[in-house]
Amino acid sequence: MFDEDWTTQKVLNWFAGTEPVSGEGRAALARAYFATGDQANAEKYLRLAWTESKLTRDRQKKIFGRYSKRLTKTDHAARADHLIWSGTGHFDKARALLPHMSRTDRRLMNARMKLRQNGSGMDAALRLIPDDKLSDPGLLYERARWRRKRKTKEYALPIYMAARTAPVSDIGKSAMWREKKLMAYWAIAENDMKEAYQLTLHHGFERGTGFAEAEFLGGWLALTQMREPKRALRHFTRLRDGVGSPISLARAHYWIGRSHETLRDGQQDIHYRAAAQYRNTYYGMLAGLEVDGASHAIALPQEYISPEDTASFAADNRVRALHLLGEAGEQRYFSQIAFHLDDEVDSLSKLSLLSKLSADYGFMRPSLRAAKQAGRFQSMLTESGYPTVSAIDSLSKTEFEHAFVYAIARQESEFATNAVSSARAYGMMQMINATAKATARKHRIPYDVNRLASDGDYAAKMGALHLNDLLDRWDGSYILAAVSYNAGPHRAKQWIEKYGDPRTGEIDAIDWVEKIPFSETRNYVMRVLENMQVYRARLNNNYHPNQIERDLRVGQQAFN
């Protein structure tokens, strides 16, 4: 696109009314504006391409060759800054720019890269940095990260405190928060809650994942660990006002309710009821129990598809293309169009139609992802979002808890029978070879790794047996079984040693889950527990008592 194979007019037409998000697109639009004489827009998109985009080595070379007279030393330093924040895979491109920036910036960028890679000459490089650059946020980040990697946390916190008011790019904010989050959970494990809290402050986000994580963690620490409900309420209120998904809104309202309950101001029920609206979410379910007590049940709505939406959906050319691809068995291209379409459809019933269409062709991943988009409409799709499959239905009901197996499969693979992850986890239940082989040996089942990603019945049986083994190991604890399935039994053991045992009744199980330091595993446990409640209802005519609180505490009887 940047090269001459796209005419100026073609580029302008392509981006009419649309902002380019890739470096390639920004560079192409800059070239087009230069060709038409629109210098202001040309300079704008050239700098966006150069200072806020990664670009390939070849593209960087071509842009530099064409526009070197328009790009300043400051531009080159800004590009190197962006590349260094982006990770070591981009350091070669940053190094290529070192001769083209000021000596001060060159020394700063060189020192940052040496710190990241623990390179030779690191100390000498740091000594060359002038005093006015010692507060550079990128340098402060690398210094703190270097100390954290060497287990010297006590020296890292003051560095982050120094960085809190320094201006930093969006990519820098994200990298800084990832590092601060690691250190915050490290501080939690060491029972240093005030230090953990300090690390959640001054994150610089206004929206997005980093914003939600930082505001929630700050509020949770203030309420449950520091006993400061007013401070917590400020965090949870900001969280509520800055998120939009049902999962995040339910979480915010639930914890606002908890804060009001601690304050004893009588306002908690308003927020518990607000959270309970999100009936298929972890915190929505916990809030429902606060509102209705033990009588609270999971009642699932029936999917409704309007005749008007059916006609409109069928007339969409993209849907016609999906039919052709589905008939041809082209799952990859089908999924690409379906993923695009589920972002754009304008009604809940069209999402249902898209989900059912995908499932009809046996493409479960795009089917489930379409159903999950119901959250955009602050709703849920019951049959599409929580499908049943014969591989799990055929398991013995006396030997296995179907709702738990479904909950795991939905989270692991979205029921994709042929799924193979980058970590070489196979099939619907995403078992790695070593675990599957050990399970087969223990239960005297012939083992065939190829069947894990081709035979749904075999994969479901192996995964269900492994789940039962984990439940047996942890005295029936769903929390610890889910942690073990996702992160390994050694992690469950490690976190019991750090945070206490949720089976003993001496630690609040909700807080124990929130202390899990891995975002993926923490989210996994919550999603599995909420999936279980929905599937119990799904397998019981769409109605079942809400047992999430009980499920959080299962296993305690072994210690009582």
C-alpha positions as CSV (number, residue, x, y, z in Angstrom):
1,M,0.0,0.0,0.0
2,F,2.8,2.4,0.8
3,D,4.6,1.6,-2.4
4,E,3.4,2.8,-5.8
5,D,1.1,-0.2,-6.5
6,W,-1.7,1.8,-5.0
7,T,-2.5,5.1,-6.7
8,T,-3.0,8.3,-4.7
9,Q,-6.7,8.3,-5.3
10,K,-7.1,4.7,-4.4
11,V,-5.4,5.3,-1.0
12,L,-7.6,8.4,-0.3
13,N,-10.7,6.5,-1.2
14,W,-9.7,3.5,1.0
15,F,-9.3,5.7,4.0
16,A,-12.2,8.1,3.4
17,G,-13.9,8.5,6.7
18,T,-11.6,6.0,8.4
19,E,-8.5,6.5,10.5
20,P,-5.6,4.2,9.6
21,V,-4.4,2.1,12.5
22,S,-1.4,0.3,11.1
23,G,2.0,1.9,10.3
24,E,1.6,0.7,6.7
25,G,-1.7,2.5,6.4
26,R,-0.5,5.7,8.0
27,A,2.6,5.8,5.8
28,A,0.4,5.2,2.7
29,L,-1.9,8.0,3.6
30,A,1.0,10.4,4.3
31,R,2.3,9.6,0.8
32,A,-1.1,10.3,-0.7
33,Y,-1.4,13.7,1.1
34,F,2.1,14.7,0.0
35,A,1.1,13.9,-3.6
36,T,-2.0,16.2,-3.3
37,G,-0.1,19.0,-1.6
38,D,-1.9,18.6,1.7
39,Q,1.2,19.2,3.8
40,A,-0.5,19.4,7.2
41,N,-2.2,16.0,6.9
42,A,0.8,14.5,5.3
43,E,3.1,15.6,8.2
44,K,0.5,14.4,10.7
45,Y,0.3,10.8,9.3
46,L,4.0,10.6,8.6
47,R,4.8,11.2,12.2
48,L,2.1,8.8,13.4
49,A,3.6,6.2,11.1
50,W,7.1,6.9,12.3
51,T,6.7,7.5,16.0
52,E,3.7,5.4,17.0
53,S,3.9,2.3,14.7
54,K,6.3,-0.7,14.8
55,L,6.8,-1.2,11.1
56,T,8.9,-3.9,9.5
57,R,12.7,-3.4,9.1
58,D,12.2,-3.0,5.3
59,R,9.4,-0.5,5.7
60,Q,11.4,1.5,8.2
61,K,14.3,1.7,5.8
62,K,12.0,2.8,2.9
63,I,10.3,5.5,4.9
64,F,13.6,6.8,6.2
65,G,15.0,6.8,2.7
66,R,12.0,8.8,1.3
67,Y,11.4,11.2,4.1
68,S,14.7,11.6,6.0
69,K,14.8,15.3,5.3
70,R,11.3,15.8,6.8
71,L,12.0,13.7,9.9
72,T,13.9,15.3,12.8
73,K,16.3,14.0,15.4
74,T,13.4,14.3,17.9
75,D,11.3,12.1,15.6
76,H,13.9,9.4,15.5
77,A,14.2,9.5,19.3
78,A,10.5,9.2,19.6
79,R,10.5,6.2,17.2
80,A,13.3,4.5,19.2
81,D,11.3,5.1,22.4
82,H,8.3,3.4,20.9
83,L,10.3,0.5,19.6
84,I,12.1,-0.1,23.0
85,W,8.7,0.0,24.8
86,S,7.5,-2.6,22.3
87,G,10.1,-5.2,23.3
88,T,13.5,-6.7,22.5
89,G,12.2,-8.0,19.1
90,H,12.3,-4.4,17.9
91,F,15.7,-3.4,19.3
92,D,17.5,-3.9,16.0
93,K,15.3,-1.2,14.4
94,A,15.9,1.1,17.4
95,R,19.7,0.6,17.1
96,A,19.6,1.5,13.4
97,L,18.2,5.0,14.4
98,L,20.9,5.8,17.1
99,P,23.2,7.7,14.7
100,H,20.3,9.9,13.7
101,M,19.3,11.4,17.1
102,S,21.0,13.7,19.5
103,R,23.9,12.4,21.6
104,T,21.8,12.7,24.8
105,D,19.0,10.7,23.4
106,R,21.4,8.2,21.9
107,R,22.9,7.5,25.3
108,L,19.5,7.2,26.9
109,M,18.2,4.7,24.3
110,N,21.4,2.7,24.4
111,A,21.2,2.5,28.2
112,R,17.6,1.4,28.2
113,M,18.3,-1.4,25.8
114,K,21.4,-2.6,27.7
115,L,19.3,-2.7,30.9
116,R,16.6,-4.7,29.3
117,Q,19.1,-7.3,27.9
118,N,21.5,-7.1,30.9
119,G,24.1,-6.3,28.2
120,S,27.8,-5.8,28.7
121,G,28.8,-2.2,29.5
122,M,25.4,-1.5,31.2
123,D,26.9,0.4,34.1
124,A,29.1,2.5,31.9
125,A,26.1,3.3,29.7
126,L,24.1,4.4,32.7
127,R,26.9,6.7,33.9
128,L,26.8,8.5,30.5
129,I,23.2,9.6,30.9
130,P,23.0,13.3,31.8
131,D,21.0,14.3,35.0
132,D,18.1,15.8,33.1
133,K,17.4,12.4,31.5
134,L,17.5,10.3,34.7
135,S,13.8,10.9,35.2
136,D,12.9,9.6,31.8
137,P,9.9,7.1,32.3
138,G,11.4,4.6,30.0
139,L,14.7,4.5,31.9
140,L,12.9,4.4,35.3
141,Y,10.8,1.5,34.0
142,E,13.9,-0.4,32.9
143,R,15.7,0.2,36.2
144,A,12.7,-0.9,38.2
145,R,12.2,-4.0,36.0
146,W,15.9,-4.9,36.3
147,R,15.5,-4.8,40.1
148,R,12.3,-6.8,40.1
149,K,13.9,-9.5,38.0
150,R,16.7,-9.7,40.6
151,K,14.2,-10.0,43.5
152,T,15.1,-6.6,44.9
153,K,11.5,-5.3,45.1
154,E,12.3,-2.9,47.9
155,Y,14.5,-0.8,45.6
156,A,12.0,-0.9,42.7
157,L,9.0,0.8,44.4
158,P,10.7,4.2,44.9
159,I,11.6,4.2,41.2
160,Y,8.0,3.7,40.2
161,M,7.0,6.5,42.6
162,A,9.4,8.8,40.8
163,A,7.9,7.8,37.5
164,R,4.3,8.4,38.4
165,T,4.1,12.0,37.2
166,A,6.3,11.7,34.1
167,P,4.5,11.9,30.7
168,V,4.5,8.5,29.0
169,S,3.1,7.1,25.7
170,D,0.1,4.7,25.7
171,I,2.4,1.8,24.9
172,G,4.6,2.9,27.8
173,K,1.7,3.0,30.2
174,S,0.7,-0.5,29.3
175,A,4.2,-1.9,29.8
176,M,4.6,0.1,33.0
177,W,1.3,-1.3,34.4
178,R,2.2,-4.9,33.5
179,E,5.3,-4.5,35.6
180,K,3.6,-2.7,38.4
181,K,0.9,-5.3,38.5
182,L,3.5,-8.1,38.9
183,M,5.1,-6.2,41.8
184,A,1.7,-5.5,43.4
185,Y,0.8,-9.2,43.5
186,W,4.3,-9.9,44.8
187,A,3.7,-7.4,47.6
188,I,0.3,-9.1,48.3
189,A,2.0,-12.4,48.7
190,E,4.4,-10.8,51.2
191,N,1.4,-9.3,53.0
192,D,2.6,-5.8,52.2
193,M,-0.8,-4.4,51.3
194,K,0.0,-0.7,51.5
195,E,2.9,-1.1,49.0
196,A,0.7,-3.1,46.7
197,Y,-1.9,-0.4,46.9
198,Q,0.6,2.3,46.1
199,L,1.5,0.4,42.9
200,T,-2.0,0.7,41.6
201,L,-2.0,4.5,41.7
202,H,-1.1,7.0,39.0
203,H,-1.6,4.4,36.2
204,G,-2.5,7.1,33.6
205,F,-5.4,5.1,32.0
206,E,-8.8,6.5,31.3
207,R,-10.3,3.3,29.8
208,G,-9.3,-0.2,28.8
209,T,-7.9,-3.3,30.4
210,G,-5.2,-1.5,32.3
211,F,-7.6,1.0,33.7
212,A,-10.0,-1.7,34.9
213,E,-7.3,-3.8,36.4
214,A,-5.7,-0.9,38.3
215,E,-8.9,0.6,39.6
216,F,-10.3,-2.7,40.7
217,L,-7.1,-3.9,42.4
218,G,-6.8,-0.5,44.2
219,G,-10.3,-0.7,45.4
220,W,-10.1,-4.3,46.5
221,L,-6.9,-3.7,48.5
222,A,-8.4,-0.6,50.1
223,L,-11.6,-2.4,51.2
224,T,-10.5,-5.9,52.1
225,Q,-6.9,-5.5,53.1
226,M,-6.6,-1.9,54.4
227,R,-10.2,-1.6,55.8
228,E,-10.7,1.8,54.1
229,P,-14.2,1.6,52.5
230,K,-14.5,5.3,51.5
231,R,-11.2,5.1,49.6
232,A,-12.3,1.8,48.0
233,L,-15.6,3.3,47.0
234,R,-13.8,6.0,44.9
235,H,-11.9,3.3,43.0
236,F,-15.0,1.1,42.4
237,T,-17.1,4.1,41.3
238,R,-14.4,5.1,38.8
239,L,-14.3,1.5,37.6
240,R,-18.1,1.4,37.1
241,D,-18.0,4.7,35.1
242,G,-15.1,3.6,32.9
243,V,-16.2,0.0,31.8
244,G,-18.9,-1.3,29.6
245,S,-18.9,-5.1,29.6
246,P,-21.4,-7.1,31.7
247,I,-18.5,-8.9,33.5
248,S,-16.8,-5.6,34.5
249,L,-20.1,-3.8,35.4
250,A,-21.2,-6.7,37.6
251,R,-17.8,-6.7,39.3
252,A,-17.9,-2.9,39.9
253,H,-21.5,-2.8,41.2
254,Y,-20.9,-5.8,43.5
255,W,-17.8,-4.2,45.1
256,I,-19.6,-0.8,45.4
257,G,-22.2,-2.8,47.3
258,R,-19.6,-4.4,49.5
259,S,-18.1,-1.0,50.2
260,H,-21.5,0.5,51.2
261,E,-22.2,-2.5,53.4
262,T,-18.9,-2.0,55.2
263,L,-19.9,1.7,55.6
264,R,-23.3,0.7,57.0
265,D,-25.0,3.4,55.1
266,G,-27.9,1.3,53.8
267,Q,-26.9,1.8,50.1
268,Q,-25.6,-1.7,49.3
269,D,-28.9,-3.2,48.0
270,I,-29.1,-0.7,45.1
271,H,-25.7,-1.9,43.8
272,Y,-26.2,-5.6,44.5
273,R,-29.4,-5.4,42.4
274,A,-27.5,-3.5,39.7
275,A,-24.9,-6.3,39.6
276,A,-27.4,-9.1,39.7
277,Q,-28.9,-7.9,36.4
278,Y,-25.9,-9.5,34.8
279,R,-27.2,-13.0,35.6
280,N,-24.5,-15.0,33.8
281,T,-21.5,-13.4,35.4
282,Y,-19.5,-14.4,38.4
283,Y,-20.1,-11.2,40.4
284,G,-23.7,-10.9,39.2
285,M,-24.4,-14.4,40.7
286,L,-22.7,-13.5,44.0
287,A,-24.8,-10.2,44.0
288,G,-28.0,-12.2,43.4
289,L,-27.3,-14.2,46.6
290,E,-26.9,-10.9,48.5
291,V,-30.3,-9.7,47.2
292,D,-32.3,-12.9,47.5
293,G,-30.3,-15.1,49.8
294,A,-30.3,-18.8,49.4
295,S,-33.5,-18.6,47.3
296,H,-31.7,-17.0,44.4
297,A,-31.9,-19.1,41.3
298,I,-30.3,-19.0,37.8
299,A,-33.2,-18.5,35.4
300,L,-32.1,-18.4,31.8
301,P,-34.0,-16.5,29.1
302,Q,-35.2,-18.2,25.9
303,E,-33.6,-16.9,22.7
304,Y,-35.9,-15.0,20.5
305,I,-35.4,-14.3,16.8
306,S,-37.6,-11.8,15.0
307,P,-38.9,-12.5,11.5
308,E,-37.6,-9.0,10.4
309,D,-34.1,-9.9,11.6
310,T,-34.2,-13.3,9.9
311,A,-35.0,-11.7,6.6
312,S,-32.4,-8.9,6.9
313,F,-29.8,-11.4,8.0
314,A,-30.4,-13.8,5.1
315,A,-30.2,-10.9,2.6
316,D,-26.7,-9.8,3.8
317,N,-24.1,-10.6,1.2
318,R,-21.6,-11.5,4.0
319,V,-24.0,-14.2,5.2
320,R,-24.4,-15.6,1.7
321,A,-20.6,-15.8,1.6
322,L,-20.6,-17.7,4.9
323,H,-23.0,-20.2,3.5
324,L,-20.7,-20.8,0.5
325,L,-17.6,-21.2,2.8
326,G,-19.5,-23.4,5.2
327,E,-20.6,-25.7,2.4
328,A,-17.0,-25.9,1.2
329,G,-15.7,-26.7,4.8
330,E,-13.5,-23.6,4.8
331,Q,-13.5,-23.0,8.5
332,R,-10.6,-20.5,8.5
333,Y,-12.2,-18.0,6.0
334,F,-15.6,-18.6,7.5
335,S,-14.3,-17.6,10.9
336,Q,-12.6,-14.5,9.6
337,I,-15.9,-13.2,8.2
338,A,-17.9,-14.3,11.2
339,F,-15.6,-12.6,13.6
340,H,-15.9,-9.4,11.6
341,L,-19.7,-9.7,11.3
342,D,-20.3,-10.4,15.0
343,D,-18.7,-7.0,15.8
344,E,-21.2,-5.2,13.4
345,V,-24.6,-6.9,13.7
346,D,-27.1,-4.5,15.2
347,S,-29.4,-6.8,17.2
348,L,-29.4,-9.7,19.6
349,S,-31.4,-11.9,17.4
350,K,-28.9,-11.5,14.5
351,L,-26.1,-12.6,16.8
352,S,-28.3,-15.6,17.6
353,L,-28.7,-16.3,13.9
354,L,-25.0,-16.0,13.2
355,S,-24.2,-18.3,16.1
356,K,-26.6,-20.9,15.0
357,L,-25.3,-20.7,11.4
358,S,-21.8,-21.3,12.6
359,A,-22.9,-24.2,14.7
360,D,-24.8,-25.7,11.8
361,Y,-21.6,-26.1,9.9
362,G,-19.8,-27.5,13.0
363,F,-17.7,-24.4,13.5
364,M,-18.1,-24.0,17.3
365,R,-15.5,-21.3,17.9
366,P,-17.2,-18.6,15.7
367,S,-20.6,-19.8,17.0
368,L,-19.7,-19.2,20.6
369,R,-17.8,-16.0,20.0
370,A,-20.9,-14.6,18.2
371,A,-23.0,-15.6,21.2
372,K,-20.6,-13.9,23.6
373,Q,-21.1,-10.6,21.8
374,A,-24.6,-10.5,23.4
375,G,-22.8,-8.6,26.1
376,R,-22.8,-5.6,23.7
377,F,-26.6,-5.6,24.2
378,Q,-26.3,-6.1,28.0
379,S,-27.9,-9.5,27.5
380,M,-27.1,-13.2,27.0
381,L,-27.9,-15.9,24.5
382,T,-28.8,-19.1,26.3
383,E,-28.7,-22.0,23.8
384,S,-26.1,-20.4,21.5
385,G,-23.9,-19.1,24.3
386,Y,-24.0,-22.3,26.3
387,P,-24.3,-25.1,23.8
388,T,-24.5,-28.8,24.6
389,V,-22.5,-31.4,22.7
390,S,-22.9,-35.1,22.4
391,A,-19.3,-35.8,23.5
392,I,-20.1,-34.5,27.0
393,D,-23.7,-35.5,27.1
394,S,-22.7,-39.1,26.5
395,L,-20.5,-39.2,29.6
396,S,-21.7,-41.1,32.6
397,K,-23.9,-38.8,34.8
398,T,-23.1,-40.8,37.9
399,E,-19.3,-40.6,37.3
400,F,-18.9,-37.1,36.1
401,E,-20.5,-33.7,36.9
402,H,-21.5,-32.6,33.4
403,A,-21.9,-28.9,34.3
404,F,-18.2,-28.8,35.5
405,V,-17.0,-30.6,32.3
406,Y,-19.0,-28.2,30.2
407,A,-17.7,-25.2,32.1
408,I,-14.1,-26.2,31.5
409,A,-14.6,-27.1,27.8
410,R,-16.3,-23.8,27.1
411,Q,-13.4,-21.9,28.7
412,E,-10.6,-24.1,27.2
413,S,-11.5,-24.4,23.6
414,E,-15.0,-23.0,23.0
415,F,-15.8,-26.6,22.1
416,A,-13.5,-26.7,19.1
417,T,-12.8,-30.4,18.7
418,N,-9.7,-29.9,16.5
419,A,-8.1,-27.1,18.6
420,V,-4.3,-27.2,19.1
421,S,-2.8,-24.4,21.2
422,S,0.7,-22.8,20.8
423,A,1.5,-24.7,24.0
424,R,0.6,-28.0,22.3
425,A,-2.6,-28.5,24.2
426,Y,-5.0,-30.7,22.2
427,G,-8.7,-30.8,21.5
428,M,-11.9,-29.7,23.2
429,M,-10.4,-30.2,26.7
430,Q,-7.0,-28.7,25.8
431,M,-4.9,-31.4,27.4
432,I,-1.2,-31.5,27.0
433,N,0.5,-34.7,26.0
434,A,2.1,-35.5,29.4
435,T,-1.1,-35.0,31.4
436,A,-3.2,-37.0,29.0
437,K,-0.8,-39.8,28.9
438,A,-0.6,-40.0,32.7
439,T,-4.4,-39.9,32.9
440,A,-4.7,-42.7,30.4
441,R,-2.2,-44.8,32.3
442,K,-3.9,-44.2,35.6
443,H,-7.4,-45.2,34.2
444,R,-6.1,-48.0,32.0
445,I,-7.3,-46.4,28.7
446,P,-5.4,-46.9,25.4
447,Y,-3.6,-43.7,24.7
448,D,-3.5,-41.9,21.3
449,V,-2.5,-38.3,21.3
450,N,-3.9,-37.8,17.8
451,R,-7.4,-38.7,19.0
452,L,-7.3,-35.8,21.5
453,A,-7.7,-33.3,18.6
454,S,-9.9,-35.4,16.3
455,D,-12.2,-37.6,18.5
456,G,-14.5,-35.4,20.6
457,D,-15.8,-38.4,22.7
458,Y,-12.2,-39.5,23.5
459,A,-11.1,-36.0,24.4
460,A,-14.1,-35.4,26.6
461,K,-13.6,-38.6,28.5
462,M,-9.9,-37.9,29.1
463,G,-10.6,-34.4,30.2
464,A,-13.4,-35.5,32.5
465,L,-11.2,-38.2,34.1
466,H,-8.5,-35.6,34.7
467,L,-11.0,-33.2,36.3
468,N,-12.2,-36.0,38.6
469,D,-8.6,-36.7,39.6
470,L,-8.1,-33.1,40.5
471,L,-11.3,-32.9,42.5
472,D,-10.2,-36.0,44.4
473,R,-6.8,-34.4,45.0
474,W,-8.3,-31.2,46.4
475,D,-11.1,-32.7,48.5
476,G,-13.8,-31.6,45.9
477,S,-12.6,-28.0,45.7
478,Y,-13.7,-26.5,42.4
479,I,-11.4,-23.5,42.9
480,L,-8.3,-25.6,43.3
481,A,-9.3,-28.1,40.6
482,A,-9.8,-25.2,38.1
483,V,-6.5,-23.6,39.1
484,S,-4.8,-26.9,38.6
485,Y,-6.4,-27.5,35.2
486,N,-5.3,-24.1,34.0
487,A,-1.9,-23.5,35.7
488,G,-1.0,-26.9,37.1
489,P,-1.3,-28.5,40.6
490,H,2.1,-27.0,41.6
491,R,0.6,-23.5,41.3
492,A,-2.4,-24.4,43.5
493,K,0.0,-25.8,46.1
494,Q,2.2,-22.7,45.8
495,W,-0.7,-20.3,46.2
496,I,-2.1,-22.2,49.2
497,E,1.3,-21.7,50.9
498,K,1.3,-18.0,50.1
499,Y,-2.3,-17.0,50.6
500,G,-3.8,-19.7,52.8
501,D,-6.1,-22.6,52.0
502,P,-9.6,-21.7,50.8
503,R,-10.8,-25.1,52.0
504,T,-10.1,-24.4,55.6
505,G,-12.8,-21.7,56.0
506,E,-10.1,-19.4,57.6
507,I,-9.8,-17.2,54.4
508,D,-12.6,-15.8,52.3
509,A,-12.7,-17.8,49.1
510,I,-13.7,-14.7,47.1
511,D,-10.6,-12.9,48.3
512,W,-8.5,-16.0,47.7
513,V,-9.5,-16.0,44.0
514,E,-8.7,-12.3,43.8
515,K,-5.2,-12.9,45.1
516,I,-4.3,-15.3,42.3
517,P,-1.3,-13.4,40.7
518,F,-1.9,-14.6,37.1
519,S,-4.6,-12.6,35.3
520,E,-5.3,-15.5,33.0
521,T,-5.8,-18.0,35.9
522,R,-7.8,-15.6,38.0
523,N,-10.2,-14.9,35.1
524,Y,-10.3,-18.6,34.3
525,V,-11.5,-19.6,37.8
526,M,-14.2,-17.0,37.7
527,R,-15.4,-17.9,34.2
528,V,-15.5,-21.6,35.1
529,L,-17.5,-21.1,38.2
530,E,-20.0,-18.9,36.4
531,N,-20.2,-21.3,33.5
532,M,-21.0,-24.1,36.0
533,Q,-24.1,-22.2,37.3
534,V,-25.4,-21.6,33.8
535,Y,-24.9,-25.1,32.7
536,R,-26.6,-26.5,35.8
537,A,-29.6,-24.4,34.7
538,R,-29.1,-25.2,31.0
539,L,-29.3,-29.0,31.8
540,N,-32.3,-28.5,34.0
541,N,-34.9,-26.8,31.8
542,N,-33.0,-23.4,32.1
543,Y,-33.6,-23.1,35.9
544,H,-31.4,-24.1,38.9
545,P,-30.6,-22.8,42.4
546,N,-27.6,-20.5,42.4
547,Q,-24.8,-22.5,44.1
548,I,-21.8,-20.3,43.3
549,E,-21.1,-19.5,46.9
550,R,-21.3,-23.1,47.9
551,D,-19.0,-24.0,45.0
552,L,-16.4,-21.5,46.2
553,R,-16.3,-23.2,49.5
554,V,-16.6,-26.9,48.5
555,G,-13.8,-28.9,50.2
556,Q,-14.1,-27.1,53.5
557,Q,-15.9,-30.1,55.1
558,A,-12.6,-32.0,54.8
559,F,-11.1,-29.6,57.4
560,N,-14.2,-29.3,59.7
